[in-house]
Amino acid sequence: MGQIIDFINKLNTQDIIDIIVAIGIMILFIALSSSISYMIVKLFKIKAKKREIKESAFYEPLRIFINILGVYIAVLFLKQPLEIPDEIMQIFTKAFKIISILAFAKGLAKSFTLDSTLIKRYKQKSKKEIEETTLNFILKIVRVIIYTLAIILVITELGFNLNGIIAGLGIGGVIVTLAAQDTAKNLFGGATIFFDKPFAVGDWIQMDTYEGTVEDITFRTTRIRTSENSIVNVPNSVISESSVINWSRLEKRRYKLNICIETNTPLEKLQKVEERIKTMLVNKDDVIDDTIIVRFDGITTNGLNLYICSYTNSVDYMSYLEEKERINYKIMQILNEENVKMAYDTKTIIMNS
């Protein structure tokens, strides 16, 4: 506190004016940062609306850069009047460069996301159909590269010797490799998922232990939302070694039903029921005609078994359940109209008197 008071006492009128001017420069840059950022982005997006410009990847990084630029210019302005030591100026210069590098890296990385204008335009103009999951994986790799280069530049700016760091990593490489075996497996598992494409984001998949909708695929894990609405992060190595059923890629779904009819049902009635069910299925738009099977399948101790099977184009599970329900109602209606009753498991017990 005493040093600050001594410093203030040493200030003359010109020094006070210089400090006021420096503060004015900072306030000016901070006040105009949003407007300047808006105009710079507008130069590259002439037709964009105000909201789109403010949501641009480089709008916020530019605003941060202009703010710190104002502070840096103000410090440079005060360097000579206040006789600021070179060591302190070097610290300010490094801080300015590091913040600028990180701000630029953030803006560049934000440009490589599925929601960015750059990628949306690429998807619109590209003649090739790129699966969103694959594109998202590639964009994640690009972002990792951008941030890695930014970190290298920051380390260099701080004065660290990269050769020494690399050498140190080489010495500890064996330890790191042993510790990161599981991570490596998950990374390779993730690569296998992206190249083999057994499923994509939005697909409903089933494995030995897990079942649900795929919400995200990262380098290490796949995020699945289960039917209980909970989230489970499954390591990619587990998925790559498991048998995965992708229910979302069904081309058709099977409808299957066994009806056991009472043994005393006349054969003419049984044949008529069989024909009416087959006709009903043929008249269904969603049922594939050449897959329809309605057969008197067998005789059991309980009754006569009628086997019904067909495939439907209702691939979505909910629409399939609705179609299945409609068919069941129709079958029950036919049985009631023909006065044909279904048999149930029965047992005859003979008691000796």
Secondary structure, DSSP 8 states (H G I E B T S, - for coil): -HHHHHHHHH--HHHHHHHHHHHHHHHHHHHHHHHHHHHHHHHH-TT--HHHHHTSTTHHHHHHHHHHHHHHHHHHHHHTTTT--HHHHHHHHHHHHHHHHHHHHHHHHHTSSTTSHHHHHHHHH-SS---HHHHHHHHHHHHHHHHHHHHHHHHHHTT--HHHHHHHHHHTHHHHHHHTHHHHHHHHHHHHHHHH-S--TT-EEE-SS-EEEEEEE-SSEEEEEETTS-EEEEEHHHHHTS--EEGGG-S-EEEEEEEEE-TTS-HHHHHHHHHHHHHHHHT-TTB-GGG-EEEEEEE-SS-EEEEEEEEES--SHHHHHHHHHHHHHHHHHHHHHTT--B-----------
